[in-house]
């Protein structure tokens, strides 16, 4: 530092906000979401290479998940609503259509699947039947409960054989994630953690 220059300390409020933002970005939670992923170099249409075709049971789970998540969060309010039968009817019709499409394309259709993941504001971890390499770039679609779709690009930072010896344990960091989507992710993580904490306290009481 040359003579006459001086460091200007950051105000404590700015420093606290910076630390808070960093903590928010890296808080994480194990969750179950709808997830679709492929290499950026894969064709956008058609089944994802090395991913097995979607089973009939998986289609039913994908279609039912948003409504069941909404029911779990809304409780009696939605259960007693006249909208619920219509939502379930739409789910049923959509399930019939997607299953028919799956039969017409036995090689598989592109559809998000229910997946157990580790979520943070900075990346996502999941198990995949497909092997990826470190630094592979993935196109991701994550649908948060009850139905908040997030599209992003992520870089693979870890790819190792999973404990079952069949799948691969994939960890990624987000490369392109707009601030609004990151805020949705962080709020979802915080809300999920809070709901689980309330559930534990109720069970203990």
C-alpha positions in Angstrom: 0.0 0.0 0.0 1.5 3.4 -1.0 1.9 6.2 1.4 -1.2 8.2 1.9 -3.6 5.3 1.2 -5.7 4.0 4.0 -8.0 1.1 4.3 -11.6 2.0 4.8 -13.3 -0.5 7.2 -16.6 -1.8 6.1 -19.5 -0.7 8.3 -20.5 -3.5 10.6 -24.0 -3.7 9.0 -22.5 -4.3 5.6 -20.1 -7.0 7.0 -23.0 -8.7 8.8 -25.1 -8.7 5.7 -22.2 -10.2 3.6 -21.7 -13.0 6.2 -25.5 -13.5 6.4 -25.8 -13.9 2.6 -22.9 -16.4 2.6 -24.5 -18.4 5.3 -27.8 -18.4 3.5 -26.2 -19.6 0.3 -24.7 -22.7 2.0 -27.4 -23.8 4.3 -28.7 -27.1 3.1 -31.4 -29.6 3.6 -32.2 -33.2 2.5 -35.4 -33.1 0.5 -37.5 -34.9 -2.1 -38.2 -32.9 -5.3 -39.0 -33.3 -8.9 -35.7 -33.3 -10.8 -34.7 -33.4 -14.4 -31.1 -33.2 -15.6 -29.0 -33.8 -18.7 -25.6 -32.8 -20.1 -25.6 -29.5 -21.9 -24.4 -31.4 -24.9 -27.3 -33.8 -24.9 -30.2 -33.2 -27.3 -33.0 -31.2 -25.7 -35.7 -33.5 -27.0 -36.2 -37.2 -26.2 -35.1 -39.4 -23.4 -31.9 -38.7 -21.5 -29.1 -41.1 -22.4 -28.3 -43.8 -19.8 -31.4 -42.9 -17.8 -34.0 -45.8 -17.7 -37.4 -45.2 -19.2 -39.9 -43.7 -16.7 -42.0 -46.5 -15.0 -45.8 -46.2 -14.7 -45.4 -45.9 -10.9 -42.9 -43.1 -11.3 -45.3 -41.2 -13.6 -48.1 -41.5 -11.0 -45.7 -40.2 -8.2 -44.6 -37.3 -10.3 -48.1 -36.2 -11.1 -49.4 -36.6 -7.6 -46.5 -34.9 -5.8 -47.4 -31.2 -6.2 -51.0 -31.8 -4.9 -49.9 -34.0 -2.0 -47.2 -31.5 -1.0 -49.8 -28.7 -1.1 -52.1 -30.8 1.0 -49.4 -31.5 3.5 -48.6 -27.7 3.9 -52.2 -26.4 3.8 -53.7 -29.0 6.1 -57.5 -28.8 6.6 -57.8 -25.5 4.7 -57.2 -27.2 1.3 -58.7 -30.6 2.4 -62.1 -28.9 2.9 -61.8 -26.7 -0.2 -64.1 -27.4 -3.2 -61.1 -27.0 -5.4 -59.5 -30.2 -4.2 -61.7 -32.6 -6.2 -60.9 -30.6 -9.3 -57.2 -30.6 -8.6 -57.3 -34.4 -8.2 -59.3 -34.7 -11.4 -56.7 -32.7 -13.3 -54.0 -34.9 -11.8 -55.8 -38.1 -12.9 -56.3 -36.8 -16.5 -52.7 -35.7 -16.7 -51.5 -39.1 -15.4 -53.6 -40.9 -18.1 -52.2 -38.7 -20.8 -48.5 -39.1 -19.7 -48.9 -42.9 -19.3 -50.3 -43.1 -22.8 -47.4 -41.1 -24.2 -45.0 -43.4 -22.3 -46.6 -46.4 -24.0 -46.3 -44.8 -27.4 -42.6 -44.1 -26.8 -41.2 -47.2 -25.1 -37.7 -45.8 -25.4 -38.6 -43.3 -22.8 -40.0 -39.8 -22.5 -38.4 -36.7 -21.0 -40.0 -36.0 -17.6 -38.9 -34.9 -14.2 -38.8 -37.6 -11.7 -39.1 -37.7 -7.9 -35.6 -37.7 -6.4 -34.0 -37.6 -3.0 -31.6 -34.7 -3.1 -29.4 -32.4 -0.9 -30.3 -28.8 -1.6 -28.5 -25.6 -0.9 -28.5 -22.1 -2.3 -25.2 -22.9 -4.0 -25.8 -26.4 -5.5 -27.6 -29.7 -5.5 -26.6 -33.3 -4.8 -28.4 -36.4 -6.0 -28.0 -40.0 -7.0 -28.0 -40.8 -10.7 -27.9 -44.1 -12.7 -25.8 -42.1 -15.2 -22.1 -41.5 -14.6 -20.9 -37.9 -15.0 -17.4 -36.6 -14.9 -16.1 -33.7 -12.7 -16.5 -30.4 -14.6 -19.4 -31.8 -16.7 -22.0 -29.1 -17.2 -25.6 -30.1 -16.5 -28.9 -28.5 -17.5 -31.2 -28.8 -14.4 -34.9 -28.4 -13.8 -35.8 -28.5 -10.1 -39.5 -28.3 -9.0 -39.8 -27.2 -5.4 -42.8 -28.0 -3.3 -45.6 -27.5 -4.1 -44.8 -26.3 -7.6 -42.0 -23.8 -8.1 -39.9 -24.7 -11.2 -36.3 -23.6 -11.3 -34.1 -23.9 -14.4 -30.4 -23.6 -14.0 -27.0 -24.8 -15.1 -24.6 -26.6 -12.7 -21.1 -27.9 -12.8 -20.3 -31.4 -11.4 -17.9 -31.1 -8.6 -18.1 -34.7 -7.3 -19.0 -38.0 -9.1 -18.4 -41.2 -7.2 -19.9 -44.7 -7.0 -22.8 -44.7 -4.6 -23.0 -47.2 -1.7 -25.4 -49.4 -3.6 -22.7 -50.0 -6.2 -25.2 -49.2 -9.0 -25.8 -45.5 -9.0 -23.5 -42.5 -8.8 -23.4 -39.9 -6.0 -23.3 -36.6 -7.9 -22.7 -33.2 -6.3 -22.9 -29.9 -8.3 -22.6 -26.2 -7.9 -24.8 -23.8 -9.7 -23.2 -21.8 -12.4 -26.2 -19.9 -13.8 -28.9 -19.3 -11.3 -30.8 -16.0 -11.3 -31.2 -14.2 -8.0 -35.0 -14.8 -7.8 -34.6 -18.5 -8.2 -31.8 -18.6 -5.6 -34.1 -16.7 -3.2 -36.9 -19.3 -3.9 -34.4 -22.1 -3.1 -33.2 -20.5 0.1 -36.7 -19.7 1.3 -37.8 -23.3 0.5 -34.8 -24.7 2.5 -35.5 -22.4 5.5 -39.2 -23.2 5.4 -38.6 -27.0 5.2 -36.2 -26.8 8.1 -38.7 -24.8 10.2 -41.5 -27.3 9.4 -39.4 -30.3 10.4 -38.3 -28.5 13.6 -42.0 -27.8 14.5 -42.8 -31.5 13.7 -40.1 -32.7 16.1 -41.2 -30.4 18.9 -44.8 -31.6 18.5 -43.7 -35.3 18.7 -41.5 -34.6 21.7 -44.4 -32.7 23.4 
